[in-house]
Amino acid sequence: MPAYHSTFLAEESADARQVGNIALLPIHSKFRGPSYPPQSEYDIIEETLDLFRANCFFKNFEIKGPADRLLIYGILFVSDCLSKLTRSVNLKEAVRILNNLALDSFSLPGDVGFPLNSLYQAPATKNEADLLRGYLQQFRQELADRLLKRVYADDEAVPSKYWLAFTRRRFMNKSL
């Protein structure tokens, strides 16, 4: 059974923004950053959350384009977020934990600590690196916020066991 790929592969065109080989897709966000709002309600954040549970079982993932690279990054970040929520924490504590994780310093492609340097190209210039860092920070913040809304949809006191069941799964045997 093949892995699920991004539906935004078809939307990529010559005018789509890209840094290295990562697509900077539009997202609906309440956080400040370089992303712009998409024309439809469905964005890459929703797609990442929808495909996380199906894709986290795969050890191999064929990359078909820049949108798949952003999807991979999102799935790895969701996995990290869920691993931080393993102990039973309420929503208020979870918001604090995931906000700190999203705002924490992180490696970009080409940096020494980035786990997927073989799959990603480094930004060509310092301006591109700053743009990618800003976009990924906005992406991480919005992804953590929407993940919390799903994990704590039923009860604000305890996280959903149906989401936490995936904490031991390692997509592509990697983590951020």
Accessible surface in RSA format (square Angstrom, percent):
REM  Atomic radii and reference values for relative SASA: ProtOr
REM  Chains: A
REM  Algorithm: Lee & Richards
REM  Probe-radius: 1.40
REM  Slices: 20
REM RES _ NUM      All-atoms   Total-Side   Main-Chain    Non-polar    All polar
REM                ABS   REL    ABS   REL    ABS   REL    ABS   REL    ABS   REL
RES MET A   1   178.61  92.5 111.48  73.8  67.14 159.9  84.99  72.3  93.62 124.0
RES PRO A   2   111.59  81.3  97.81  89.2  13.78  50.1 108.32  89.4   3.27  20.4
RES ALA A   3    14.21  13.1   3.35   5.2  10.86  24.7   3.35   4.7  10.86  28.8
RES TYR A   4    96.39  45.0  93.53  53.2   2.86   7.4  68.13  51.2  28.25  34.8
RES HIS A   5    40.40  22.1  25.33  17.6  15.06  38.5  19.19  19.8  21.21  24.7
RES SER A   6     6.61   5.6   0.00   0.0   6.61  15.2   0.00   0.0   6.61   9.3
RES THR A   7    90.38  64.3  72.80  73.8  17.58  41.9  77.23 103.7  13.15  19.9
RES PHE A   8    15.29   7.6  15.29   9.5   0.00   0.0  15.29   9.3   0.00   0.0
RES LEU A   9    42.21  23.5  28.93  20.7  13.28  33.4  29.10  20.4  13.12  35.3
RES ALA A  10    98.94  91.0  59.62  92.0  39.32  89.5  71.61 100.8  27.33  72.4
RES GLU A  11   119.30  68.5  93.12  70.4  26.18  62.3  43.20  83.6  76.10  62.1
RES GLU A  12    46.28  26.6  24.12  18.2  22.16  52.8  16.04  31.0  30.24  24.7
RES SER A  13    65.15  55.1  43.89  58.6  21.26  49.0  47.32 100.8  17.83  25.0
RES ALA A  14   114.82 105.6  69.25 106.9  45.57 103.7  82.13 115.7  32.69  86.6
RES ASP A  15   127.11  89.0  97.84  97.4  29.27  69.2  51.06 120.2  76.05  75.8
RES ALA A  16    32.09  29.5  14.78  22.8  17.31  39.4  20.79  29.3  11.30  29.9
RES ARG A  17    80.67  33.9  73.54  37.5   7.13  17.0  52.42  71.6  28.25  17.1
RES GLN A  18    85.78  48.0  60.74  44.4  25.04  59.6  15.05  32.0  70.72  53.6
RES VAL A  19     2.14   1.4   1.53   1.4   0.60   1.5   1.68   1.5   0.45   1.2
RES GLY A  20    26.19  32.3   0.00   N/A  26.19  32.3   6.65  18.2  19.55  43.8
RES ASN A  21    22.16  15.3  22.16  21.4   0.00   0.0  13.51  32.5   8.66   8.4
RES ILE A  22     1.90   1.1   1.90   1.4   0.00   0.0   1.90   1.4   0.00   0.0
RES ALA A  23     0.83   0.8   0.83   1.3   0.00   0.0   0.83   1.2   0.00   0.0
RES LEU A  24     2.96   1.7   0.22   0.2   2.74   6.9   0.28   0.2   2.68   7.2
RES LEU A  25    12.42   6.9  11.98   8.6   0.44   1.1  12.09   8.5   0.33   0.9
RES PRO A  26    29.17  21.3  27.08  24.7   2.09   7.6  27.18  22.4   1.98  12.3
RES ILE A  27     3.47   2.0   0.00   0.0   3.47   8.4   0.00   0.0   3.47   9.4
RES HIS A  28    57.29  31.3  54.71  38.0   2.58   6.6  41.91  43.2  15.38  17.9
RES SER A  29    40.98  34.6   1.66   2.2  39.33  90.6   5.23  11.1  35.76  50.1
RES LYS A  30   145.64  71.1 103.18  63.3  42.46 101.1  78.46  70.6  67.18  71.6
RES PHE A  31    49.11  24.6  38.58  23.9  10.53  27.4  42.23  25.6   6.87  19.7
RES ARG A  32   232.71  97.7 204.53 104.3  28.18  67.1  86.53 118.3 146.19  88.6
RES GLY A  33    36.61  45.1   0.00   N/A  36.61  45.1  14.18  38.9  22.43  50.2
RES PRO A  34    42.59  31.0  20.68  18.9  21.91  79.6  33.73  27.9   8.86  55.0
RES SER A  35    18.29  15.5   0.09   0.1  18.20  41.9   0.32   0.7  17.96  25.2
RES TYR A  36    94.24  44.0  92.93  52.9   1.32   3.4  74.18  55.7  20.07  24.7
RES PRO A  37    98.10  71.5  85.69  78.1  12.41  45.1  85.79  70.8  12.30  76.5
RES PRO A  38    20.69  15.1   7.42   6.8  13.26  48.2   9.76   8.1  10.92  67.9
RES GLN A  39   195.16 109.1 151.27 110.6  43.89 104.5  60.71 129.2 134.45 102.0
RES SER A  40    63.20  53.4  53.73  71.7   9.47  21.8  49.80 106.0  13.40  18.8
RES GLU A  41   148.96  85.5 137.71 104.2  11.25  26.8  68.42 132.3  80.54  65.8
RES TYR A  42    86.60  40.4  83.10  47.3   3.51   9.1  73.33  55.1  13.28  16.4
RES ASP A  43     0.35   0.2   0.00   0.0   0.35   0.8   0.35   0.8   0.00   0.0
RES ILE A  44     0.33   0.2   0.06   0.0   0.27   0.6   0.06   0.0   0.27   0.7
RES ILE A  45     0.00   0.0   0.00   0.0   0.00   0.0   0.00   0.0   0.00   0.0
RES GLU A  46    44.29  25.4  44.29  33.5   0.00   0.0  14.24  27.5  30.05  24.5
RES GLU A  47     1.26   0.7   1.26   1.0   0.00   0.0   0.82   1.6   0.45   0.4
RES THR A  48     0.00   0.0   0.00   0.0   0.00   0.0   0.00   0.0   0.00   0.0
RES LEU A  49     2.13   1.2   0.00   0.0   2.13   5.4   0.00   0.0   2.13   5.7
RES ASP A  50    71.36  50.0  45.39  45.2  25.97  61.4  21.91  51.6  49.45  49.3
RES LEU A  51    28.90  16.1  28.90  20.7   0.00   0.0  28.90  20.3   0.00   0.0
RES PHE A  52     0.71   0.4   0.71   0.4   0.00   0.0   0.71   0.4   0.00   0.0
RES ARG A  53    91.51  38.4  89.89  45.8   1.62   3.9  18.88  25.8  72.63  44.0
RES ALA A  54    38.89  35.8  25.50  39.4  13.39  30.5  33.64  47.4   5.26  13.9
RES ASN A  55     0.00   0.0   0.00   0.0   0.00   0.0   0.00   0.0   0.00   0.0
RES CYS A  56     1.16   0.9   1.16   1.3   0.00   0.0   1.16   3.0   0.00   0.0
RES PHE A  57   100.12  50.1  83.31  51.6  16.81  43.7  83.61  50.7  16.51  47.3
RES PHE A  58    41.81  20.9  39.92  24.7   1.89   4.9  41.81  25.4   0.00   0.0
RES LYS A  59    96.65  47.2  83.21  51.1  13.45  32.0  70.52  63.5  26.14  27.8
RES ASN A  60   126.89  87.5 115.75 111.9  11.14  26.8  35.69  85.9  91.20  88.2
RES PHE A  61    18.50   9.3   0.00   0.0  18.50  48.1   2.25   1.4  16.25  46.5
RES GLU A  62   122.05  70.1 106.79  80.8  15.27  36.4  47.66  92.2  74.39  60.7
RES ILE A  63    39.76  22.6  12.71   9.5  27.06  65.2  12.71   9.2  27.06  73.4
RES LYS A  64   120.94  59.0  84.35  51.8  36.60  87.1  43.66  39.3  77.28  82.3
RES GLY A  65    11.22  13.8   0.00   N/A  11.22  13.8  10.60  29.1   0.62   1.4
RES PRO A  66    23.09  16.8  23.09  21.0   0.00   0.0  23.09  19.1   0.00   0.0
RES ALA A  67     0.00   0.0   0.00   0.0   0.00   0.0   0.00   0.0   0.00   0.0
RES ASP A  68     0.00   0.0   0.00   0.0   0.00   0.0   0.00   0.0   0.00   0.0
RES ARG A  69    42.42  17.8  42.42  21.6   0.00   0.0   0.00   0.0  42.42  25.7
RES LEU A  70     0.15   0.1   0.10   0.1   0.04   0.1   0.15   0.1   0.00   0.0
RES LEU A  71     0.00   0.0   0.00   0.0   0.00   0.0   0.00   0.0   0.00   0.0
RES ILE A  72     0.05   0.0   0.05   0.0   0.00   0.0   0.05   0.0   0.00   0.0
RES TYR A  73     3.10   1.4   3.10   1.8   0.00   0.0   1.93   1.5   1.17   1.4
RES GLY A  74     0.00   0.0   0.00   N/A   0.00   0.0   0.00   0.0   0.00   0.0
RES ILE A  75     0.04   0.0   0.04   0.0   0.00   0.0   0.04   0.0   0.00   0.0
RES LEU A  76     0.19   0.1   0.18   0.1   0.01   0.0   0.18   0.1   0.01   0.0
RES PHE A  77     1.31   0.7   1.31   0.8   0.00   0.0   1.31   0.8   0.00   0.0
RES VAL A  78     0.00   0.0   0.00   0.0   0.00   0.0   0.00   0.0   0.00   0.0
RES SER A  79    12.33  10.4  11.52  15.4   0.81   1.9   2.06   4.4  10.27  14.4
RES ASP A  80    26.13  18.3  25.84  25.7   0.29   0.7   6.42  15.1  19.71  19.7
RES CYS A  81     0.31   0.2   0.31   0.3   0.00   0.0   0.00   0.0   0.31   0.3
RES LEU A  82     0.00   0.0   0.00   0.0   0.00   0.0   0.00   0.0   0.00   0.0
RES SER A  83    53.60  45.3  41.55  55.5  12.04  27.7  30.14  64.2  23.46  32.9
RES LYS A  84   101.88  49.7  90.56  55.6  11.33  27.0  37.30  33.6  64.58  68.8
RES LEU A  85     0.00   0.0   0.00   0.0   0.00   0.0   0.00   0.0   0.00   0.0
RES THR A  86    80.21  57.0  58.37  59.2  21.84  52.0  37.08  49.8  43.13  65.2
RES ARG A  87   144.52  60.7 135.37  69.0   9.14  21.8  71.45  97.7  73.06  44.3
RES SER A  88    88.41  74.7  54.49  72.7  33.93  78.2  40.70  86.7  47.71  66.8
RES VAL A  89     7.62   5.0   2.44   2.2   5.18  12.5   7.62   6.6   0.00   0.0
RES ASN A  90    74.59  51.4  69.54  67.2   5.05  12.2  16.16  38.9  58.43  56.5
RES LEU A  91    44.81  25.0  44.46  31.8   0.35   0.9  44.46  31.2   0.35   0.9
RES LYS A  92   173.36  84.6 162.88  99.9  10.48  25.0 110.80  99.7  62.56  66.6
RES GLU A  93    55.74  32.0  53.30  40.3   2.43   5.8  18.81  36.4  36.93  30.1
RES ALA A  94     0.00   0.0   0.00   0.0   0.00   0.0   0.00   0.0   0.00   0.0
RES VAL A  95    58.13  38.2  58.11  52.6   0.02   0.0  58.11  50.5   0.02   0.0
RES ARG A  96   124.12  52.1 119.08  60.7   5.04  12.0  68.36  93.4  55.77  33.8
RES ILE A  97    22.00  12.5  18.08  13.5   3.92   9.4  20.03  14.4   1.96   5.3
RES LEU A  98     0.39   0.2   0.39   0.3   0.00   0.0   0.39   0.3   0.00   0.0
RES ASN A  99    58.02  40.0  57.83  55.9   0.19   0.5  12.47  30.0  45.55  44.0
RES ASN A 100    83.20  57.4  77.58  75.0   5.62  13.5  27.07  65.2  56.13  54.3
RES LEU A 101    28.15  15.7  25.17  18.0   2.99   7.5  27.75  19.5   0.40   1.1
RES ALA A 102     0.03   0.0   0.03   0.0   0.00   0.0   0.03   0.0   0.00   0.0
RES LEU A 103    90.71  50.5  69.80  49.9  20.91  52.6  70.15  49.3  20.56  55.3
RES ASP A 104    84.56  59.2  79.11  78.7   5.45  12.9   9.43  22.2  75.13  74.9
RES SER A 105   109.64  92.6  79.84 106.5  29.80  68.7  52.50 111.8  57.14  80.1
RES PHE A 106    29.10  14.6  14.01   8.7  15.09  39.3  23.68  14.4   5.42  15.5
RES SER A 107    36.46  30.8  26.67  35.6   9.78  22.5   6.67  14.2  29.78  41.7
RES LEU A 108     7.09   3.9   7.09   5.1   0.00   0.0   7.09   5.0   0.00   0.0
RES PRO A 109     2.16   1.6   0.15   0.1   2.02   7.3   0.15   0.1   2.02  12.5
RES GLY A 110    48.42  59.7   0.00   N/A  48.42  59.7  17.46  47.9  30.96  69.3
RES ASP A 111    57.94  40.6  52.72  52.5   5.22  12.3  17.32  40.8  40.62  40.5
RES VAL A 112   155.90 102.6 128.82 116.6  27.08  65.3 135.31 117.6  20.60  55.9
RES GLY A 113    55.73  68.7   0.00   N/A  55.73  68.7  31.73  87.1  24.00  53.7
RES PHE A 114    10.13   5.1   2.32   1.4   7.81  20.3   2.32   1.4   7.81  22.4
RES PRO A 115    44.00  32.1  18.88  17.2  25.12  91.3  30.38  25.1  13.62  84.6
RES LEU A 116     2.21   1.2   1.66   1.2   0.54   1.4   2.21   1.5   0.00   0.0
RES ASN A 117    58.28  40.2  43.36  41.9  14.92  35.9  27.66  66.6  30.63  29.6
RES SER A 118   112.85  95.4  67.73  90.4  45.13 104.0  58.46 124.5  54.39  76.2
RES LEU A 119    54.10  30.1  47.35  33.9   6.74  17.0  51.96  36.5   2.13   5.7
RES TYR A 120    10.70   5.0   0.02   0.0  10.67  27.8   1.16   0.9   9.54  11.8
RES GLN A 121   107.76  60.3 102.01  74.6   5.75  13.7  33.14  70.5  74.63  56.6
RES ALA A 122    53.67  49.3  36.04  55.6  17.63  40.1  36.04  50.7  17.63  46.7
RES PRO A 123    23.58  17.2   6.66   6.1  16.92  61.5   6.66   5.5  16.92 105.1
RES ALA A 124    88.72  81.6  48.02  74.1  40.70  92.6  57.64  81.2  31.08  82.3
RES THR A 125    76.40  54.3  66.03  66.9  10.37  24.7  71.64  96.2   4.76   7.2
RES LYS A 126   156.73  76.5 143.81  88.2  12.92  30.8 116.78 105.1  39.95  42.6
RES ASN A 127   120.18  82.9 112.96 109.2   7.22  17.4  26.33  63.4  93.85  90.7
RES GLU A 128    56.50  32.4  55.57  42.0   0.93   2.2  16.69  32.3  39.81  32.5
RES ALA A 129    25.56  23.5  25.34  39.1   0.22   0.5  25.37  35.7   0.19   0.5
RES ASP A 130    75.38  52.8  65.47  65.2   9.90  23.4  28.50  67.1  46.88  46.8
RES LEU A 131    57.32  31.9  50.26  36.0   7.06  17.8  56.64  39.8   0.68   1.8
RES LEU A 132     0.69   0.4   0.69   0.5   0.00   0.0   0.69   0.5   0.00   0.0
RES ARG A 133    85.95  36.1  85.95  43.8   0.00   0.0  42.38  57.9  43.57  26.4
RES GLY A 134    25.40  31.3   0.00   N/A  25.40  31.3  23.02  63.2   2.38   5.3
RES TYR A 135     0.10   0.0   0.10   0.1   0.00   0.0   0.10   0.1   0.00   0.0
RES LEU A 136     0.62   0.3   0.62   0.4   0.00   0.0   0.62   0.4   0.00   0.0
RES GLN A 137    57.74  32.3  57.74  42.2   0.00   0.0   8.02  17.1  49.72  37.7
RES GLN A 138     6.06   3.4   5.46   4.0   0.60   1.4   0.07   0.1   5.99   4.5
RES PHE A 139     0.00   0.0   0.00   0.0   0.00   0.0   0.00   0.0   0.00   0.0
RES ARG A 140    10.33   4.3  10.33   5.3   0.00   0.0   0.00   0.0  10.33   6.3
RES GLN A 141    26.79  15.0  26.47  19.3   0.32   0.8   0.18   0.4  26.61  20.2
RES GLU A 142    10.27   5.9  10.27   7.8   0.00   0.0   0.00   0.0  10.27   8.4
RES LEU A 143     0.66   0.4   0.66   0.5   0.00   0.0   0.66   0.5   0.00   0.0
RES ALA A 144     1.05   1.0   0.98   1.5   0.07   0.1   1.05   1.5   0.00   0.0
RES ASP A 145    26.72  18.7  23.52  23.4   3.20   7.6   4.98  11.7  21.74  21.7
RES ARG A 146    26.29  11.0  25.25  12.9   1.04   2.5  14.88  20.3  11.41   6.9
RES LEU A 147     0.26   0.1   0.26   0.2   0.00   0.0   0.26   0.2   0.00   0.0
RES LEU A 148     8.98   5.0   8.79   6.3   0.19   0.5   8.79   6.2   0.18   0.5
RES LYS A 149   127.67  62.3 111.69  68.5  15.99  38.1  83.36  75.0  44.31  47.2
RES ARG A 150    71.13  29.9  61.03  31.1  10.10  24.0  28.91  39.5  42.21  25.6
RES VAL A 151     1.34   0.9   0.00   0.0   1.34   3.2   0.00   0.0   1.34   3.6
RES TYR A 152    10.01   4.7   1.42   0.8   8.59  22.4   1.54   1.2   8.47  10.4
RES ALA A 153    75.58  69.5  37.99  58.6  37.58  85.5  45.40  63.9  30.17  79.9
RES ASP A 154   135.57  95.0  97.11  96.7  38.46  90.9  35.76  84.1  99.81  99.5
RES ASP A 155    67.74  47.4  62.17  61.9   5.56  13.2  23.87  56.2  43.87  43.8
RES GLU A 156   112.80  64.8 107.87  81.6   4.93  11.7  33.05  63.9  79.75  65.1
RES ALA A 157    59.14  54.4  48.35  74.6  10.79  24.5  50.99  71.8   8.15  21.6
RES VAL A 158    72.42  47.7  69.84  63.2   2.58   6.2  69.84  60.7   2.58   7.0
RES PRO A 159    12.53   9.1   2.37   2.2  10.16  36.9   2.37   2.0  10.16  63.1
RES SER A 160    21.07  17.8  10.25  13.7  10.82  24.9  15.67  33.4   5.39   7.6
RES LYS A 161   144.35  70.4 134.97  82.8   9.39  22.4  83.16  74.9  61.19  65.2
RES TYR A 162   142.38  66.5 139.31  79.3   3.06   8.0 106.16  79.8  36.22  44.7
RES TRP A 163    12.42   5.0  12.42   6.0   0.00   0.0   3.87   2.1   8.55  13.9
RES LEU A 164    31.94  17.8  26.54  19.0   5.40  13.6  26.62  18.7   5.32  14.3
RES ALA A 165    60.61  55.7  40.57  62.6  20.03  45.6  46.43  65.4  14.18  37.6
RES PHE A 166    30.98  15.5  30.93  19.2   0.05   0.1  30.93  18.8   0.05   0.1
RES THR A 167    26.72  19.0  12.41  12.6  14.30  34.1   2.70   3.6  24.01  36.3
RES ARG A 168   207.93  87.3 181.54  92.5  26.39  62.8  84.59 115.6 123.33  74.7
RES ARG A 169   103.11  43.3 100.26  51.1   2.85   6.8   7.95  10.9  95.16  57.7
RES ARG A 170   115.52  48.5 114.20  58.2   1.31   3.1  46.42  63.4  69.10  41.9
RES PHE A 171     0.64   0.3   0.25   0.2   0.38   1.0   0.25   0.2   0.38   1.1
RES MET A 172    24.83  12.9  17.15  11.3   7.68  18.3  17.25  14.7   7.58  10.0
RES ASN A 173    89.10  61.4  77.57  75.0  11.53  27.8  23.27  56.0  65.83  63.6
RES LYS A 174    78.73  38.4  75.73  46.5   3.00   7.1  28.53  25.7  50.20  53.5
RES SER A 175    51.95  43.9  42.83  57.2   9.12  21.0  15.36  32.7  36.59  51.3
RES LEU A 176    63.98  35.6  12.42   8.9  51.56 129.6  25.31  17.8  38.67 104.1
END  Absolute sums over single chains surface
CHAIN  1 A     9115.8       7264.8       1851.1       4793.3       4322.5
END  Absolute sums over all chains
TOTAL          9115.8       7264.8       1851.1       4793.3       4322.5
